Amino acid sequence: MKWITHKVNKLKQSSLAKDSFWSVFGNGMGNVILLVTSMLVARMLKKDLFGEFGMVKNTMFYIASFSTFGLGYTSTKFIAHAIEEHRSGVSSIVRAVSIITLVSSLIMSVLLLLFAEQLALYIQTPQLAQPFRFLGLILITKAVSTTQTGILAGYKAFKPLGINTIISSLVLLVVSLPLTHFMDVYGALLGLLSSQLVLCIANGIIIKRISRTQNDFHKKSLSPTIKKILKFSFPVALQELSYTMCNWGAMLLISKYAAIGEVGLFTAATQWGAIILFIPTLLQNVILSYLSGLTKNTKYHQRFLWQMMALNLICSILPFLGILALSGVITSFYGNSFADLRVVINVYAFATIPMCLTSVLQADLLAKGHNWMLFILRTIRDVVIVVTAYLLFSTQPEQSTALNLSLINVVAYSLSAITLFVFLQRATNKITTKTNTNSSMHTQEETQ
């Protein structure tokens, strides 16, 4: 009992434990609410209409991830570094990343507005032209909230961030269901816009409050800060572009070579995959924030890396086994139109295991500044997914595209996790060897 009491007290005093708790609790509750909302919306819309909603929603998420230029991660790293080193200018970083996100998301929104009809015709769903145009508004709010999350993670403000996420999810639940009942896909999209607006406003209030307490306002030009951030974030932005093209391209291939209902099946499966990954996903900014502060301490950095990989794996295995066991019950809740969902969920679930490890390894590469190598490795993975999907769908369109895409993800993410791990081990060994050599030379000089 003394040992347990000691460990509990130690956890209570640990800032990492507190940050992790609020990140997991707040975002975890938010994800549960989102999942319940999604299941209810899917049941109301049926497979085909839910496929249309999934196509529009996934398009928004993928384009938004690129339009932030990777600033969700970059802002976390820059702010955490500046605070760790007691440097001024944190407010300049906040304003710079906010301006970049707003401008880039506005550009993407205008492009989507102009080419919505062509995009809908390409994937042979002309009825989605108007939803794609409406998507521009949601895109801006999603991009802004993504960058705001990175800013708050850099400040280590995980408690208010978690609370804001729960509030936003509750708004989605309360607003989406009646709107979906009366307006179908448009109602579901309006509910999504409402929740993102609430999240942006709530996050903005917290960021403004924290900035005031920092007493760190500067009237100097933001141009140098913007240039510095863009230079660091450019390869991260390319990674987001690669991710966007891969996942969005896969959705386009499904809708082009199969029925739109297959998009609904894959969308539902990925939502349950997100439940398996919800703790690793929520901890990603926490891990990046702490790894960025340990780059000069190789010993503790490596120990923390291994601890986070073990934690992510444990936190993924338990829900993974639960979802495999209950996949039949889950499928029955969606209704008869989702009869093929069970096998898709089961297969996609296996892709989440390498994904949970990959998230930690990617955070370590970003913390160490290996942005370009991460871009290369991720791009190779994404290209393999899209090319394999195209070859398979175009030659065998009669098969289940949702199931085949799930299988492709299992193989691609497994190979990606192995490759990232090997690269990091080699990079760490080189640093250790160089440090030992320098230490040995320094000792010889002192002896002489």
N, C-alpha and C positions, 0 to 999 in steps of 0.2 A: 504493500500500500504506500509506503514511503517513496518507493521508486516511481510508482504511478503518479503520486502527488507532485514529485519533483519534475517529472516530464510534463505534466499538465501546466504547472507554473512556468516552466521554461517556454512552452508553446505560447502561453498568454503574453509573455514578454517579448516574443519574437515578432518583429515587424513583418517578416516574410509570411509567417503563419496568419497574422491578422489580414494582410493584403490578400493572401490566397483565399482565406475564408470569405471575405466580402466579394471577391471576384467570382468565386464558385457559387456562393449563396445567391447573390444578386442576379448574376447572369444565368445561373442554373434555374432559379425560379422563373426568370424571364423566358428561358428556353422551353420549360414545361408548359407555360401558358401559351407560347407560340405554337407548340406542337398540338395542344388541345384545340386551339383555334384553327390550325391547318386541317386537322382531321374533320372538324365540324364543317368547315368550308368545303372540303373535298366531298363530304357526304351530301351536301346541299347542291353542289355543282354537277356531280357525277364525273365519270372518268374523262370524257372528251372536253367538257368545259373546264375542268380542273387542269387538264393538259394545256389549254389555252392560257389559263391564269399562270400556270407554272412556267410556260414559255416566256411570258411577259415579265414575271417576277424574277426569273433567273437571268434574263437579259439585263434587268436593272442592277442586280447584284454584281454581275460580271463587269459591266461597263463602269459602275461606280467604283469597283476595286481598282480599275485602271485610272479613272479620272482623278483619284486622289494622289497619283504619282508615287504611290508607296509611302505617303506621308503618315499613314497610321503607325508604321514602324519607325520611320525616320524621326518623327517628332518625339516619340518615346525615347529613342537613343540620344538625341541632341539635348533634350530637356534633362534627362536623367544624368548625363555626363556633366552638364553645366551646373546642376545642383550639387552633384557629388564633389566637384572641384571648387565649389563656392564662387563660381564666376557670375558676373552680372550679364545682363542681356537676355535673360530667359523670356521676358515679355516680347522682345524682338523676334525670337524664334516662334512664339505663339502667333504673333501677327503675320509673320512671313508665311508659315504653313497654312494659315487660314485664308490668306489672299490667294495663294497658289491653288488651293483646293476649289475655292469659289470660282475663279476664272476658268480653270480646266473643266469643271463640271458644267458650267454654263455653256462652254463651247460644245461639249459632248451632247448636252441637251438640245442645242440648236441643230446639230447634225442629225440627231435622232428625229427631230421634228420634220426636217426637210426630206429625209430618206426613209421615213416610216413605211410609206406605201410600197416602195421598191423592195424593202426588206420583207414585208408581209407577202408580196407576190413571189419572191424567191423561194420561200419555204412553203409555198402553195397554201397559205392561210390568209387570203385577202381580208378576212373579217378581223384580223389583228392590227390593221393599219391604224385605226383610231386609238386602240389601247396602247400601241407603241408611241403615238404622239403624246398621249396623256402621261406616259412613263417619264417624260422629260422632267416633270416637276418632282416626281418621287426620286429620280436620279440625283438631283441637286441636294435634296435633304439627306439622302443616304450617304453621299460622298462627304458632306459636311460632318455628319454624325460619326463617320469612320475616323476622320482626322481628329475630331474632338475626343474620341476614345483614346487615341494615341497620346494626345496632349495630357489628358487626365492620368493616363498610365505613367507618363514621364514624371508628373507631380506626385505619383503614388497615391492618388486620390481614388482608391478603389472602392471605398465605402459609398461615397455619393454616386459614383459611376454605377455601382450595382443597384442602388435604390432607383436611379433614373431609368435603368433598363426594365425594372419591374413595373414602374409606372407606365412606361411606353407600351409594354406588353399587355397590361390591363386595358389600356386605351384601345389597342388593336382588337382584343377580345370583345369589348363592349360595343365598339363601333362596327366591326366587320360583319358580325352575324346578322343584324337587322338589314344592313345595306346589301349584303350578299343575297338575302332572301328576296328583296324587292328589285335589285339591279343586277344580279348575277355577277359576271366578271368585273364590271365597272364598280359595283359595290365593294367587292373584295379589294380592288385597287384603291378606292377612296379610303377604306379602312387602313390600308398600308401607308398611304400618304399621311393620314392623321397621326398615326403612331410615330412616324419618323419626324414630323413637325414638333410633336411634344418632346421627343428625345433631344432634338437640336436645341430647343429653347431651354430645357432643363440643364443640359450640359453647358450651354453658353452662360447661364447664370452662375454655375459653379466655377467655371474657368475665370470669369470676371471677378468673382469673389476672391479666388486664390491669388490672382494677379495683383489685386489691391494690397493683399497682405505681404506680398513679396517686396513692395517698395522698389520696383525695378523698371520704372518707365524711362525710356530714352527717346529724345526727339531726333536722334540722328537718322540718317537715311537707312531704309530697309534693304536697299539694293545689294550691298555686300552679303547680308545674311541670306537673302533669297538666292543669290548665286551659289553660295556655299552649300545651302540645303539642296538645291537642284543638282549640283555636281555630285553630291553623295547619293541623292535619291534616284538619279537617272537609271542606274542599273536595277534598282529596286522597282522603278516604274516599268522597265522592260520586262521584269519578272511578272508583274501584274498583267502586263499586256499579253505575255505568253500564256498565263493562266486563263485570262479572259478569252483569248482566241481558242484555246483548247476546249474549255468547258462550254462556251457559247457555240463553238463550231460543232461540238458533239451534239448539242441540243438541236442545232439546225439540221444536222445529218439525220437525226431521228425523225424530225418532222417532215423532212424531204423524202426519205425512203420508207417511212412507215406511217401508221395512223397517229394523229396528234395525241391519242390516248396513251401511246407508249411514253410520251413525254410526261404524262400524268403519273404513270407507274414509276418512272425513274425519279421524278421529283419527290414522290412519297417515300421511296427507298432512301434517298439522300437525306431526307429529314430525320429518318430513324438512325441513319449513320451519324448525323449531327448530334443525336442524343448520346450515342456511344462516345463521341468525341467532345462532349460539351465541357468536361473538366479540362482536358488538354487544350482545347480552344480558348477557354477562359483564362487559363494560366499562361498563354503564350506571351501576352504583353508583360505579365509579372516576371516571367522567366527572362525575357529580353531586357527588361529594366534592370534586373539584378545581375545578369551576365555582363551588361555594359559597364556596371560599376566594379566588376572583378577582373577586367582585362589585364591589369598589371600584376595580379596575384595568380600565377599559373596553378599553384597547388589547390587553392580553394575554388578556383574557376572550374577545374576538372572534377573536383569532388561534387560541386553543385550541379554540374552537367549530368553526371551519372545518377545523382539523386533524383533529378527531375525526369530523366528518362525512365527510371524505375517507377516513379510516382505516376507518370503518364500511362505506363503500361498497365499498372495495377488498376488505375481508375478507368481504363478502357475495357479490360478483360471482364470485369463484373457486369456492366450493362450489356456487353457483347453476348455473354452467355444467357442473360435474361431475355434479350430480344430474340435470340435464336430459339429459345424454349417457347416464347409466347407469340411467335410470328403468325401462327394460325389464328389466334385470337385477335391480333392486331388487324390482320387482313379482313376478318369478318366484320369488324367495326366500320370499315370503309364502304361496305355494301357490295352487291353482286357484280357491279361493273368493274371492280378491282380484284377479280378472282385470281389473276395471275401474279398478284403482288407478293405473295408469300415467298416464292423462290427468288424473286429479285431482291427482296430485303435480306434474305439469308446469304446470298452471294455477295452483295455490296457490303454487308457487315464485316466480311473478311478483309476488305480493303482498308477498314478503319484501323486495324492493328499497325500496319506499317505507317499509316498516316499519323498516328499519335507520336511515333518515334521521330518521324520526319519533321514535325513541328518544332521539337526541341533542337534538332540538329540545324535547322534553318535559322533559328534564333541565335545559335552559337556562331554561325557563319556571319550573320549580320553584326553581332556584337564585336567580332574580331575584324570586321571591315572587309571580308571576302565577298563583296557584293557581286563582282563580275563573275566569279566562279559559281556562286549560287545561281546567277542568271543563266549561265551556260548549262548547268546540270538540270535546272528546272525546265529549261526550254527543250532539251533533249527528251525529257520525260513527256512533256506536253505534246511535242511533235509526234512521238511514238503513239500516244493515245489517239490523236486525231487521224493520223495516217492509217493505223490499224482499223479504227472504226470505219473509215471511208471504204477501205478495201473489203471489209466484211459486210457492211450494209449494202454496198453497191452490187456485190456479187450474190448475196443471199438475203434480199430484202424481205422474204417471206418469214424469216426467223424472228424471234423476239429480240428487237434491238435494245430494249431496256436491260434485258438479261445479259446480252453480249457486251454491252458497254460496262456493266458491273464487273464482268470477268476481266475485261481489259484493264480496268482500274486496279483490280487486285494485283495483277502481274506488274503493271507499270510502277505502282507505288512501292511494291516490295523491292524491285530493282533500284528504285530511287533511294530508299532508306539505306540499302547496303552501300551504294556509291557514296552517299554523303558521309556515312560513318567512316569508310576507308579514307576518304580525303581528309577529314578532320583528324584522324589518328596520325596520318603522315605529317600533317601540318604541325600538330602538337609535338611530335617526336623531333621535328626540325628545330622548333623553338627551344625545347628542352636541351637538345644537343648543343645549340648555339650558346645557351645560358651557361651550361656546364663548362664549355670551352672558354668563355670569357672569364668565368670565375676561376678556372684553373690558371689562366694567364695572369690574372690579377694576383693570385696567391704566389706565383713564381716571382713576379716583380717585387712583391713585398719581401720575399725571402732574400732576393738578391740585394 
